[in-house]
Amino acid sequence: MQAPFPPDESTRLNALHQYEILDTAPESDFDDLTRLAAHICGTPIALVSLVDENRQWFKSKVGLDVCETPRDAAFCAHTILQPDLLIIPDTLADERFAANPLVTSAPHIRFYAGMPLTNPQGFALGSLCVIDHSPRQLRPDQIEALRILARQVITQMELRRNLAALQRTALARQQAEAKLAASQAQLQAMLEHMPGFVALNDLEGQIQLVSPGWRQLFAQGQPEPAGRHLSEFFAPERVARLLAEDQAITQAGKAMTFEEKIVCADGLHTYLKVKFPLQTSAGEIYGVGLIALDITERQQIEAALRESEARFRIMADSAPVMVWMTDPQACCSFVNQPWLDFTGRSLEQELGHNWVEGIHPDDKQFLLSTFLSAFDTRLPFETEYRLRRADGKYCWILERGVPRFTPDGSFAGYIGSCLDITNRKQDEAKLQALTCQLQQQNDQLEEASRLKSEFLTNMSHELRTPLTSVLGFSKVLLEQFFGPLTPKQQEYISLIRSSGEHLLSLINDLLDLAKIEAGKLDLNLEAVELAQVCKSAIRMVALRAQAKQQQLVLKLPLACEWVVVDPQRVTQMLLNYLSNAVKFTPEGGSITLSTRIATAAELADQNQPAAQSGVQWGGGKDSSSCERVLTAADYLVLSVQDTGIGIPAEKQYLLFESFQQVDGGSNRQHEGTGLGLALTRRLAEMHGGTVSFTSAAGQGSTFSVWLPLAAPFA
């Protein structure tokens, strides 16, 4: 059966908590009483139990391992309802406890005797109890001993609480004394380091107390002022003036402020004096207190600040731009004369938030949003808006603002400038119109280029069909399937075939160029042997080189064995270089095809095609061209070097441009269309690489293709 709560339970619990004993560590004073109770009563278990809201907690225990049990099963919850000892000889025979879990299971209580622990205020806080595992009775002397021991438990609790209270009192006193000492030390430090001094006088001018700062008024060697009269330190007329001030204060009964210049040991100083009456607790005035602050430096700073502000206004009014300033609340606090001249308004009309009256209605909301957002973030800002001029016309203004901060880092507002950019805006409008016009022209040019590419593609296909027939028939005739030919016939038919092949090569170049410009030429990348590609290109020009008694060399060893490229297009690039070398190298000259591995840094130092036609090549890197090259760590460089006629510096800009030839004109000595180098450049760029060359008139040329070894091409 669960014990009911006492009628004064909340008050009882409050009394228990005042002892601050719950959940504290074991203490020998209580453990001795518990052991004594178990010994006197001859029981295996004895407890000092305290009953709080939900449990009984054991301050001391003998024969039991647990520290607490739930209140609804606690025997002591019944004990605190009793005025005296509660004895249960046999728990199984008592219907209140027969089914109690502390009886039916560990610790198997069969006998219980508990004495309430009642404090001096009459509240039962818990019990001193003894427990046995067998039914039994207590003798009268054991019962009396339990009563005495219970009173001793309460006595120990009272002593414990009183000792804690004394310790708190002692600690509070120590803290108060330490606080007083710290306060006195702070006061003394303040008096010693304040920029002035403090003094207390009686009504007759007798000095009662002064701070160390008093001594700065005099040269060294002056006597201790306390207990002496003012007349021992000051001239009679000054003493009279000081006493008159004191009299005025005592008559008014309130503090007064004075400013006085005093000649000190180190020169003239200005002091701000605050004098106040000294009163007893009854309100009787018995003297005058003085706090004197040296404001010499402050006055100097204020004078310097006034001078600085005057200089700032002169500079701001002389500036060629409008200048403004705000306070931390985003209110305008200053505009310079150019602003006032521009708007035709007075300074008073512009201060605060009145300056927004001149903003164009369509720009006002945007400007205020930008302005206030900058105040929230404390960041610089720049914006453009229209401001009404004195003649009523709205002009475009470029405004910049930056936050201002005081020396201690506090936000002080913004300062900014405004510049009339109306002319610039008009120029921008003209430029935009011109840009639109140029864009339209560019679109037209692109369309014309597209139509040109489409025309070239169609024409190339139309020309290749009959040309293929011409080449086929000429081949059949040369093979003399239809009878023998005379030498003259063979010569003419050979000319027909070579001219046709030349024309077919031209058509193929035109077709490739058109496909590239239209974005319809795809690379077929594959891993190929570099030697196979190089030897194939050499074989294609070998007969022409032999005809001119030229030495054609493939330089070994090659830079690498395998490379990922479009073999047909790489062969085409090499063939263009080799064909030009054979064409422009005199009889008996030499032509060398070589390979090497180079870095991106080396590429940056090469002559590369200029971004636009008509730009003469120079030594070193062309940045616009380098931007078109895929960045790679290493490059395979295929170079064709000849001992030919070379290219004059003034004509090198024509290289790699479509339909351009160095020896162009009606009297040119070498045939060609001017497409070979242009195609080579385009094909190299499609591989993610580029081209380069070196040449000098009469000294030969070297043309190179740069192909990245890593080939992530689309």
Summary of the structure (lengths in Angstrom):
residues: 714
radius of gyration: 55.4
end to end distance: 88.9
largest distance: 161.1
contacts: 2036
relative contact order: 0.04
helix: 46%
strand: 24%
